[in-house]
Amino acid sequence: MSSSEGNQVRASHILIKHQGSRRKASWKDPEGRIIRSTTRDSAVSQLKALRDDILSGKAKFDDLAARYSDCSSAKRGGDLGPFGRNQMQKPFEEATFALKVGEMSDIVDTDSGVHIIKRTG
């Protein structure tokens, strides 16, 4: 087993912020008007619909991330690049490390909002 094995992953994600998010603004909603009126349930429903479109082949993950994600990584199709342990919020990290390359998570809750994560490396 190499020393670097299991230390880093690469992932993309789609983040939908909501009323409970710690920062209620994003690149597509700088004033936070939409985010402040979005419930967590509504954010989860939006993500589930996007996830269904990806799984059915109707849409590509990176295209939907670019259009809908509240994270600035949207401009890279949701790509966060490589990261190691203790660099992301714990629920996000645990979900990402549990995925196999190419797999997509179910809904993951963090202080930032709700996410779907695709492990890419």
N, CA, C and O of each residue as an XYZ file, in Angstrom:
484
protein
N       0.839     -1.177      0.000
C       0.000      0.000      0.000
C       0.882      1.236      0.000
O       1.756      1.378      0.855
N       0.657      2.132     -0.956
C       1.468      3.341     -1.019
C       1.082      4.298      0.104
O      -0.027      4.235      0.634
N       2.001      5.176      0.456
C       1.755      6.076      1.583
C       0.685      7.117      1.270
O       0.055      7.654      2.181
N       0.479      7.401     -0.009
C      -0.515      8.426     -0.356
C      -1.916      7.841     -0.577
O      -2.892      8.583     -0.684
N      -2.007      6.528     -0.644
C      -3.286      5.886     -0.920
C      -4.317      6.226      0.168
O      -4.069      6.053      1.362
N      -5.453      6.703     -0.275
C      -6.518      7.008      0.674
C      -6.388      8.362      1.345
O      -7.242      8.735      2.148
N      -5.330      9.109      1.030
C      -5.125     10.406      1.673
C      -5.811     11.556      0.951
O      -6.186     12.553      1.568
N      -5.971     11.412     -0.354
C      -6.589     12.490     -1.123
C      -7.667     11.955     -2.041
O      -7.597     10.823     -2.521
N      -8.659     12.787     -2.273
C      -9.712     12.485     -3.226
C      -9.888     13.717     -4.106
O      -9.390     14.799     -3.795
N     -10.601     13.531     -5.199
C     -10.992     14.661     -6.029
C     -12.486     14.535     -6.235
O     -12.998     13.438     -6.461
N     -13.183     15.653     -6.158
C     -14.635     15.593     -6.264
C     -15.188     16.859     -6.885
O     -14.555     17.915     -6.892
N     -16.393     16.707     -7.406
C     -17.201     17.834     -7.869
C     -18.483     17.803     -7.051
O     -18.884     16.756     -6.543
N     -19.120     18.958     -6.932
C     -20.376     18.958     -6.181
C     -21.322     20.012     -6.725
O     -20.927     20.926     -7.448
N     -22.575     19.855     -6.354
C     -23.597     20.864     -6.598
C     -24.110     21.243     -5.220
O     -24.582     20.396     -4.462
N     -24.011     22.527     -4.906
C     -24.459     23.061     -3.619
C     -25.699     23.900     -3.821
O     -25.726     24.783     -4.679
N     -26.720     23.632     -3.040
C     -27.891     24.512     -2.998
C     -27.961     25.069     -1.580
O     -28.111     24.328     -0.608
N     -27.850     26.386     -1.488
C     -27.935     27.046     -0.187
C     -29.394     27.267      0.183
O     -30.274     27.265     -0.678
N     -29.637     27.456      1.475
C     -31.000     27.666      1.972
C     -30.951     28.555      3.208
O     -29.885     29.018      3.613
N     -32.116     28.786      3.801
C     -32.240     29.680      4.959
C     -31.291     29.330      6.090
O     -30.836     30.217      6.813
N     -30.988     28.061      6.250
C     -30.123     27.620      7.336
C     -28.641     27.633      7.005
O     -27.820     27.287      7.854
N     -28.279     28.026      5.785
C     -26.864     28.058      5.393
C     -26.131     29.151      6.163
O     -26.693     30.208      6.449
N     -24.875     28.883      6.494
C     -24.131     29.854      7.310
C     -23.853     31.148      6.551
O     -23.802     32.218      7.157
N     -23.672     31.064      5.233
C     -23.450     32.270      4.421
C     -24.576     32.336      3.397
O     -24.661     31.501      2.497
N     -25.432     33.329      3.544
C     -26.645     33.403      2.714
C     -26.450     34.286      1.490
O     -27.235     35.199      1.235
N     -25.392     34.001      0.738
C     -25.134     34.700     -0.522
C     -24.303     33.762     -1.391
O     -23.635     32.860     -0.886
N     -24.352     33.983     -2.687
C     -23.533     33.182     -3.600
C     -23.272     33.988     -4.861
O     -23.783     35.097     -5.019
N     -22.473     33.422     -5.754
C     -22.146     34.100     -7.008
C     -23.400     34.403     -7.811
O     -23.439     35.402     -8.528
N     -24.425     33.566     -7.708
C     -25.633     33.794     -8.510
C     -26.730     34.510     -7.736
O     -27.763     34.871     -8.300
N     -26.506     34.711     -6.459
C     -27.476     35.411     -5.598
C     -26.690     36.255     -4.585
O     -26.724     35.975     -3.386
N     -25.973     37.301     -5.073
C     -25.078     38.067     -4.204
C     -25.776     38.727     -3.009
O     -25.163     38.908     -1.956
N     -27.028     39.080     -3.165
C     -27.776     39.715     -2.071
C     -28.425     38.679     -1.157
O     -28.891     39.017     -0.069
N     -28.458     37.424     -1.593
C     -29.048     36.357     -0.790
C     -30.569     36.361     -0.756
O     -31.170     35.737      0.118
N     -31.190     37.051     -1.690
C     -32.662     37.150     -1.685
C     -33.328     35.790     -1.902
O     -34.287     35.442     -1.212
N     -32.816     35.035     -2.856
C     -33.396     33.716     -3.148
C     -33.043     32.736     -2.028
O     -33.891     31.974     -1.565
N     -31.786     32.766     -1.603
C     -31.326     31.836     -0.562
C     -32.140     32.018      0.722
O     -32.547     31.032      1.339
N     -32.379     33.258      1.128
C     -33.122     33.528      2.366
C     -34.560     33.028      2.309
O     -35.174     32.773      3.345
N     -35.098     32.887      1.099
C     -36.485     32.416      0.984
C     -36.569     30.937      0.605
O     -37.663     30.410      0.400
N     -35.412     30.262      0.510
C     -35.378     28.841      0.160
C     -35.316     27.996      1.432
O     -34.380     28.124      2.220
N     -36.299     27.145      1.625
C     -36.269     26.243      2.779
C     -35.303     25.095      2.483
O     -34.953     24.848      1.329
N     -34.884     24.406      3.523
C     -34.029     23.238      3.334
C     -34.757     22.190      2.495
O     -34.161     21.583      1.606
N     -36.049     21.975      2.777
C     -36.831     20.992      2.018
C     -36.875     21.333      0.532
O     -36.774     20.454     -0.323
N     -37.027     22.620      0.240
C     -37.044     23.066     -1.152
C     -35.683     22.827     -1.814
O     -35.614     22.383     -2.960
N     -34.612     23.122     -1.092
C     -33.265     22.901     -1.618
C     -33.031     21.414     -1.888
O     -32.456     21.047     -2.913
N     -33.478     20.567     -0.968
C     -33.344     19.111     -1.143
C     -34.142     18.651     -2.361
O     -33.657     17.834     -3.144
N     -35.355     19.163     -2.527
C     -36.183     18.799     -3.689
C     -35.493     19.184     -4.991
O     -35.494     18.409     -5.947
N     -34.899     20.388     -5.036
C     -34.180     20.825     -6.233
C     -33.027     19.875     -6.535
O     -32.835     19.459     -7.678
N     -32.261     19.536     -5.499
C     -31.117     18.639     -5.692
C     -31.547     17.255     -6.143
O     -30.912     16.663     -7.015
N     -32.626     16.730     -5.555
C     -33.109     15.400     -5.948
C     -33.503     15.389     -7.418
O     -33.233     14.419     -8.127
N     -34.138     16.457     -7.878
C     -34.522     16.543     -9.295
C     -33.282     16.575    -10.189
O     -33.248     15.922    -11.232
N     -32.267     17.333     -9.781
C     -31.027     17.397    -10.558
C     -30.342     16.026    -10.570
O     -29.864     15.570    -11.608
N     -30.301     15.379     -9.405
C     -29.677     14.055     -9.288
C     -30.392     13.044    -10.189
O     -29.748     12.229    -10.850
N     -31.730     13.104    -10.210
C     -32.509     12.206    -11.073
C     -32.180     12.436    -12.543
O     -32.064     11.483    -13.314
N     -32.029     13.707    -12.932
C     -31.688     14.024    -14.330
C     -30.310     13.481    -14.693
O     -30.101     13.018    -15.814
N     -29.371     13.536    -13.753
C     -28.025     13.002    -14.004
C     -28.082     11.478    -14.125
O     -27.527     10.904    -15.062
N     -28.751     10.831    -13.180
C     -28.826      9.360    -13.175
C     -29.549      8.805    -14.393
O     -29.211      7.729    -14.886
N     -30.552      9.546    -14.879
C     -31.313      9.068    -16.043
C     -30.600      9.378    -17.358
O     -31.024      8.921    -18.419
N     -29.521     10.151    -17.287
C     -28.786     10.504    -18.495
C     -29.327     11.725    -19.213
O     -28.844     12.081    -20.288
N     -30.337     12.374    -18.624
C     -30.926     13.570    -19.224
C     -29.974     14.760    -19.200
O     -30.054     15.651    -20.045
N     -29.069     14.763    -18.217
C     -28.154     15.889    -18.061
C     -26.824     15.401    -17.510
O     -26.735     14.323    -16.921
N     -25.789     16.215    -17.713
C     -24.455     15.898    -17.210
C     -24.218     16.663    -15.909
O     -24.641     17.809    -15.754
N     -23.534     16.002    -14.985
C     -23.255     16.588    -13.672
C     -22.630     17.972    -13.810
O     -23.107     18.934    -13.206
N     -21.554     18.075    -14.610
C     -20.837     19.353    -14.686
C     -21.685     20.471    -15.300
O     -21.539     21.633    -14.919
N     -22.561     20.137    -16.238
C     -23.448     21.148    -16.822
C     -24.427     21.681    -15.780
O     -24.666     22.886    -15.699
N     -24.994     20.770    -14.980
C     -25.945     21.192    -13.951
C     -25.243     21.964    -12.842
O     -25.789     22.931    -12.311
N     -24.033     21.536    -12.492
C     -23.263     22.264    -11.475
C     -23.005     23.700    -11.943
O     -23.164     24.650    -11.176
N     -22.610     23.843    -13.194
C     -22.306     25.170    -13.729
C     -23.528     26.090    -13.695
O     -23.409     27.301    -13.511
N     -24.689     25.492    -13.874
C     -25.914     26.289    -13.949
C     -26.586     26.527    -12.596
O     -27.119     27.610    -12.350
N     -26.563     25.523    -11.722
C     -27.378     25.589    -10.506
C     -26.621     25.693     -9.185
O     -27.198     26.121     -8.186
N     -25.349     25.315     -9.153
C     -24.640     25.291     -7.870
C     -24.419     26.692     -7.323
O     -24.099     27.619     -8.066
N     -24.593     26.834     -6.012
C     -24.334     28.104     -5.327
C     -22.858     28.267     -4.969
O     -22.470     29.302     -4.428
N     -22.038     27.273     -5.258
C     -20.608     27.344     -4.960
C     -19.876     27.997     -6.131
O     -20.272     27.841     -7.286
N     -18.804     28.730     -5.822
C     -18.022     29.353     -6.897
C     -17.365     28.305     -7.791
O     -16.919     28.634     -8.890
N     -17.295     27.041     -7.339
C     -16.755     25.969     -8.181
C     -17.656     25.710     -9.388
O     -17.276     24.966    -10.292
N     -18.836     26.308     -9.411
C     -19.761     26.141    -10.545
C     -19.070     26.481    -11.863
O     -19.319     25.836    -12.881
N     -18.207     27.487    -11.845
C     -17.530     27.886    -13.086
C     -16.575     26.811    -13.602
O     -16.116     26.875    -14.743
N     -16.277     25.816    -12.749
C     -15.444     24.671    -13.162
C     -16.284     23.401    -13.226
O     -15.751     22.297    -13.118
N     -17.579     23.550    -13.398
C     -18.465     22.390    -13.443
C     -18.577     21.698    -12.100
O     -18.876     20.506    -12.032
N     -18.337     22.448    -11.024
C     -18.437     21.901     -9.676
C     -17.147     21.290     -9.148
O     -17.105     20.814     -8.013
N     -16.082     21.299     -9.972
C     -14.821     20.652     -9.590
C     -14.142     21.387     -8.435
O     -13.844     22.578     -8.532
N     -13.902     20.661     -7.344
C     -13.213     21.219     -6.175
C     -11.719     20.922     -6.191
O     -10.976     21.414     -5.341
N     -11.280     20.118     -7.155
C      -9.878     19.721     -7.177
C      -9.605     18.686     -6.097
O     -10.522     18.246     -5.402
N      -8.328     18.296     -5.956
C      -7.988     17.290     -4.950
C      -7.990     17.891     -3.544
O      -7.636     19.055     -3.355
N      -8.390     17.090     -2.571
C      -8.313     17.525     -1.178
C      -8.130     16.312     -0.281
O      -8.451     15.182     -0.649
N      -7.614     16.577      0.888
C      -7.343     15.517      1.848
C      -8.270     15.593      3.040
O      -9.222     16.374      3.061
N      -7.982     14.782      4.017
C      -8.760     14.765      5.261
C      -8.624     16.115      5.983
O      -7.595     16.786      5.901
N      -9.685     16.480      6.683
C      -9.721     17.696      7.499
C      -9.625     18.995      6.691
O      -9.261     20.036      7.239
N      -9.946     18.944      5.408
C      -9.947     20.159      4.598
C     -11.364     20.626      4.276
O     -11.573     21.780      3.900
N     -12.319     19.743      4.422
C     -13.717     20.057      4.143
C     -14.526     19.832      5.417
O     -14.038     19.231      6.374
N     -15.772     20.322      5.418
C     -16.638     20.043      6.555
C     -16.805     18.529      6.668
O     -16.870     17.822      5.662
N     -16.874     18.042      7.912
C     -16.855     16.600      8.190
C     -17.876     15.791      7.383
O     -17.494     14.784      6.788
N     -19.166     16.183      7.333
C     -20.126     15.359      6.565
C     -19.748     15.268      5.082
O     -19.931     14.226      4.452
N     -19.220     16.363      4.533
C     -18.809     16.402      3.124
C     -17.617     15.467      2.918
O     -17.599     14.663      1.986
N     -16.636     15.582      3.788
C     -15.443     14.734      3.707
C     -15.809     13.251      3.804
O     -15.373     12.442      2.985
N     -16.608     12.905      4.807
C     -16.973     11.500      5.002
C     -17.722     10.931      3.809
O     -17.469      9.802      3.389
N     -18.645     11.715      3.264
C     -19.409     11.253      2.095
C     -18.488     11.054      0.891
O     -18.612     10.066      0.168
N     -17.572     11.985      0.681
C     -16.681     11.905     -0.479
C     -15.737     10.716     -0.383
O     -15.574      9.973     -1.351
N     -15.117     10.531      0.772
C     -14.183      9.414      0.940
C     -14.890      8.066      0.867
O     -14.262      7.060      0.536
N     -16.188      8.028      1.171
C     -16.947      6.771      1.119
C     -17.321      6.377     -0.312
O     -17.626      5.214     -0.574
N     -17.301      7.330     -1.229
C     -17.662      7.048     -2.619
C     -16.506      6.407     -3.366
O     -15.339      6.643     -3.053
N     -16.844      5.589     -4.362
C     -15.845      5.110     -5.313
C     -15.762      6.144     -6.438
O     -16.704      6.905     -6.659
N     -14.647      6.167     -7.138
C     -14.480      7.094     -8.265
C     -15.620      6.866     -9.257
O     -15.893      5.732     -9.649
N     -16.278      7.948     -9.656
C     -17.394      7.879    -10.597
C     -18.751      7.813     -9.919
O     -19.775      8.032    -10.566
N     -18.776      7.513     -8.616
C     -20.043      7.422     -7.888
C     -20.521      8.797     -7.444
O     -19.736      9.727     -7.259
N     -21.834      8.891     -7.280
C     -22.466     10.130     -6.836
C     -23.181      9.871     -5.519
O     -23.795      8.823     -5.320
N     -23.089     10.838     -4.637
C     -23.715     10.707     -3.316
C     -25.209     10.960     -3.383
O     -25.744     11.431     -4.387
N     -25.857     10.632     -2.286
C     -27.211     11.094     -2.055
C     -27.065     12.514     -1.490
O     -25.993     13.108     -1.606
N     -28.102     13.057     -0.894
C     -28.052     14.405     -0.337
C     -27.129     14.433      0.888
O     -27.239     13.589      1.778
N     -26.225     15.407      0.919
C     -25.308     15.586      2.048
C     -25.551     16.975      2.633
O     -25.516     17.976      1.917
N     -25.795     17.024      3.934
C     -26.028     18.282      4.653
C     -24.745     18.794      5.280
O     -24.026     18.038      5.934
N     -24.448     20.087      5.082
C     -23.352     20.734      5.811
C     -23.832     22.119      6.239
O     -24.956     22.518      5.935
N     -22.978     22.840      6.939
C     -23.307     24.214      7.334
C     -23.466     25.130      6.119
O     -24.086     26.189      6.215
N     -22.909     24.724      4.986
C     -23.003     25.539      3.772
C     -24.348     25.393      3.067
O     -24.803     26.318      2.393
N     -24.983     24.236      3.222
C     -26.237     23.953      2.539
C     -26.347     22.466      2.271
O     -25.810     21.652      3.021
N     -27.047     22.109      1.195
C     -27.167     20.700      0.818
C     -26.433     20.472     -0.506
O     -26.428     21.326     -1.392
N     -25.817     19.296     -0.610
C     -24.955     18.986     -1.748
C     -25.295     17.616     -2.331
O     -25.852     16.750     -1.656
N     -24.944     17.448     -3.605
C     -24.694     16.120     -4.147
C     -23.245     16.170     -4.591
O     -22.780     17.171     -5.136
N     -22.541     15.078     -4.352
C     -21.105     15.012     -4.587
C     -20.815     13.883     -5.562
O     -21.382     12.795     -5.466
N     -19.927     14.161     -6.494
C     -19.449     13.117     -7.413
C     -17.949     12.999     -7.223
O     -17.202     13.958     -7.417
N     -17.519     11.799     -6.837
C     -16.076     11.578     -6.678
C     -15.481     11.367     -8.062
O     -15.947     10.528     -8.832
N     -14.453     12.137     -8.364
C     -13.862     12.078     -9.696
C     -12.428     11.555     -9.687
O     -11.861     11.296    -10.749
N     -11.840     11.397     -8.514
C     -10.472     10.884     -8.449
C     -10.081     10.569     -7.036
O      -8.959     10.125     -6.790
